[in-house]
């Protein structure tokens, strides 16, 4: 038989209520917004030409921190915000799975620029969106001076990858899914 003291009962009640997060008072969205602002500034500093892309895009999905790990099987996860007119309108997560020869851990940021309203509408109306062959990539590697010539980019979706830290090597098959989350 368990004897409950007032102190034990109060501690159990408080921890049970704290574990039931219902979103009231949740500051997760504000934290994501702050990280998105920092990531955008880093992108503008590292990759010349992305500011012009941002000005011309119908919307941008900014993922400020994606963590990727792999040892044979691998995965990645991150959260970010969809910006329209420079303001966050929805929050998204990215989940990625991979298999193959791979080893390491890496963090990076990326931004998807939706260059026309159709691409943005397709993204927002889908239940989950998979990045396919219709996107062009802009990479910023250590030691390289890479700029974006926005007059040559014709794809409806452009992805910029920047802010890399860590190392992952290998050759894999992978799939990526973007999903809307409530924050």
Secondary structure, DSSP 8 states (H G I E B T S, - for coil): -----HHHHHHHHHHHHHH---STT--HHHHHHHHHHHHHHHHHHHSBTHHHHHHH-SEEEEEEEEEEEEEEEEEEEEEEEEEETTEEEEEEEEEEEEEEEEEEEEEEEEEEEE-SHHHHHHHHHSSSB---TTEEEEE--TT---B--TTT---SEEEEEEEEEEEEEEEEEEEEEEEEE--
